[in-house]
Amino acid sequence: MGKKSEVAVDFMKKEDLDRVLAIEQASFSMPWSRNLFLAELRNRAVSTSLVSLAGDPAERVVTGYIVFWTVEDEMHILNLATAPAFRRQAVAKGLVHAGLRHAYGRGARRAFLEVRASNAEAQKLYLDLGFTGSFVRRGYYDEPAEDAVVMALAPGAYKALVEQKD
Ligand SMILES: CC(C)(COP(=O)(O)OP(=O)(O)OC[C@H]1O[C@@H](n2cnc3c(N)ncnc32)[C@H](O)[C@@H]1OP(=O)(O)O)[C@@H](O)C(=O)NCCC(=O)NCCS
């Protein structure tokens, strides 16, 4: 996986979960539980979880991860985070690219995600990749209560991104 990206990307394994959970807890006010990640790993018909790895891939030094669903022609990003020490090194960009390519191979032609209205960093990341903000879901998040911005990658932008040589 991840041939076109400088970031080494692999499928998430159960053995990655301690590191994934540490990143999750450092990244979100309402972190996912181990059971939630395990449920995604088991839900192989629709769910894919990828990790980015630093150094020797055999050592499984997880620097970030993405969890997404592919349902018919839609890819939906459910979770994305980079370990604080590895931020601003194109890890998340590499993970989103790898996820979009994987889902495209499974038939996805459009992509979606929800992001906290105040999360300007993540919105900038997605805007740079070609996503656009489509609408706001009022009161989508708890702790703290906040609206979600729904962002979408249209078929033309998705195809261009997957086909680009980087
Ligand atoms: C948002 C997050 C995933 C970005 O991860 P990252 O690996 O640092 O992102 P990248 O290095 O790939 O950044 C790619 C682009 O996103 C934008 N970006 C990322 N972090 C940014 C920041 N702190 N400020 C401004 N822009 C930012 C920039 O455009 C950046 O490109 P550049 O570095 O060339 O300017 C990371 O900050 C994180 O884990 N945050 C907490 C969890 C979270 O918010 N997840 C997203 C939920 S939708």
The ligand as an SDF file (V2000), in Angstrom:
LIG
                    3D

 48 50  0  0  0  0  0  0  0  0999 V2000
   -5.8610   17.2650   11.4840 C   0  0  0  0  0  0  0  0  0  0  0  0
   -4.6800   16.2870   11.5560 C   0  0  0  0  0  0  0  0  0  0  0  0
   -5.1890   14.8790   11.2280 C   0  0  0  0  0  0  0  0  0  0  0  0
   -3.6510   16.7120   10.4960 C   0  0  0  0  0  0  0  0  0  0  0  0
   -2.6060   15.7390   10.5270 O   0  0  0  0  0  0  0  0  0  0  0  0
   -1.1500   16.0520    9.9560 P   0  0  0  0  0  0  0  0  0  0  0  0
   -0.4840   14.7420    9.7140 O   0  0  0  0  0  0  0  0  0  0  0  0
   -0.4640   17.0260   10.8120 O   0  0  0  0  0  0  0  0  0  0  0  0
   -1.5270   16.7540    8.5780 O   0  0  0  0  0  0  0  0  0  0  0  0
   -0.5440   16.9430    7.3160 P   0  0  0  0  0  0  0  0  0  0  0  0
    0.8540   17.1740    7.7710 O   0  0  0  0  0  0  0  0  0  0  0  0
   -0.7840   15.8430    6.3510 O   0  0  0  0  0  0  0  0  0  0  0  0
   -1.1270   18.3160    6.7560 O   0  0  0  0  0  0  0  0  0  0  0  0
   -1.5840   18.4630    5.4450 C   0  0  0  0  0  0  0  0  0  0  0  0
   -2.1430   19.8760    5.3020 C   0  0  0  0  0  0  0  0  0  0  0  0
   -3.2420   20.0890    6.2150 O   0  0  0  0  0  0  0  0  0  0  0  0
   -3.2110   21.4460    6.7060 C   0  0  0  0  0  0  0  0  0  0  0  0
   -2.9020   21.4360    8.1330 N   0  0  0  0  0  0  0  0  0  0  0  0
   -2.6240   20.3640    8.9070 C   0  0  0  0  0  0  0  0  0  0  0  0
   -2.4070   20.7510   10.1810 N   0  0  0  0  0  0  0  0  0  0  0  0
   -2.5490   22.0940   10.1940 C   0  0  0  0  0  0  0  0  0  0  0  0
   -2.4370   23.0870   11.2340 C   0  0  0  0  0  0  0  0  0  0  0  0
   -2.1360   22.7670   12.4950 N   0  0  0  0  0  0  0  0  0  0  0  0
   -2.6420   24.3800   10.8850 N   0  0  0  0  0  0  0  0  0  0  0  0
   -2.9580   24.7220    9.6320 C   0  0  0  0  0  0  0  0  0  0  0  0
   -3.0590   23.8370    8.6050 N   0  0  0  0  0  0  0  0  0  0  0  0
   -2.8690   22.5430    8.8880 C   0  0  0  0  0  0  0  0  0  0  0  0
   -2.0940   22.1310    5.9350 C   0  0  0  0  0  0  0  0  0  0  0  0
   -2.6610   22.6200    4.7360 O   0  0  0  0  0  0  0  0  0  0  0  0
   -1.1660   20.9610    5.6510 C   0  0  0  0  0  0  0  0  0  0  0  0
   -0.3070   21.1690    4.5800 O   0  0  0  0  0  0  0  0  0  0  0  0
    1.1100   21.9280    4.8440 P   0  0  0  0  0  0  0  0  0  0  0  0
    1.7610   21.2890    6.0480 O   0  0  0  0  0  0  0  0  0  0  0  0
    1.8590   21.6860    3.5730 O   0  0  0  0  0  0  0  0  0  0  0  0
    0.7620   23.3700    5.1080 O   0  0  0  0  0  0  0  0  0  0  0  0
   -3.9780   16.3210   12.9530 C   0  0  0  0  0  0  0  0  0  0  0  0
   -3.7580   17.6590   13.3090 O   0  0  0  0  0  0  0  0  0  0  0  0
   -4.7780   15.6350   14.0370 C   0  0  0  0  0  0  0  0  0  0  0  0
   -4.6250   14.4210   14.2620 O   0  0  0  0  0  0  0  0  0  0  0  0
   -5.6370   16.4010   14.7410 N   0  0  0  0  0  0  0  0  0  0  0  0
   -6.4840   15.8550   15.8200 C   0  0  0  0  0  0  0  0  0  0  0  0
   -7.5320   14.8970   15.2740 C   0  0  0  0  0  0  0  0  0  0  0  0
   -8.3750   15.5130   14.1700 C   0  0  0  0  0  0  0  0  0  0  0  0
   -8.7440   16.6760   14.2140 O   0  0  0  0  0  0  0  0  0  0  0  0
   -8.6970   14.6750   13.1610 N   0  0  0  0  0  0  0  0  0  0  0  0
   -9.5000   15.0670   12.0260 C   0  0  0  0  0  0  0  0  0  0  0  0
  -10.9200   14.7850   12.3060 C   0  0  0  0  0  0  0  0  0  0  0  0
  -11.9290   15.1110   10.8560 S   0  0  0  0  0  0  0  0  0  0  0  0
  1  2  1  0
  2  3  1  0
  2  4  1  0
  2 36  1  0
  4  5  1  0
  5  6  1  0
  6  7  2  0
  6  8  1  0
  6  9  1  0
  9 10  1  0
 10 11  2  0
 10 12  1  0
 10 13  1  0
 13 14  1  0
 14 15  1  0
 15 16  1  0
 15 30  1  0
 16 17  1  0
 17 18  1  0
 17 28  1  0
 18 19  1  0
 18 27  1  0
 19 20  2  0
 20 21  1  0
 21 22  1  0
 21 27  2  0
 22 23  1  0
 22 24  2  0
 24 25  1  0
 25 26  2  0
 26 27  1  0
 28 29  1  0
 28 30  1  0
 30 31  1  0
 31 32  1  0
 32 33  2  0
 32 34  1  0
 32 35  1  0
 36 37  1  0
 36 38  1  0
 38 39  2  0
 38 40  1  0
 40 41  1  0
 41 42  1  0
 42 43  1  0
 43 44  2  0
 43 45  1  0
 45 46  1  0
 46 47  1  0
 47 48  1  0
M  END
$$$$
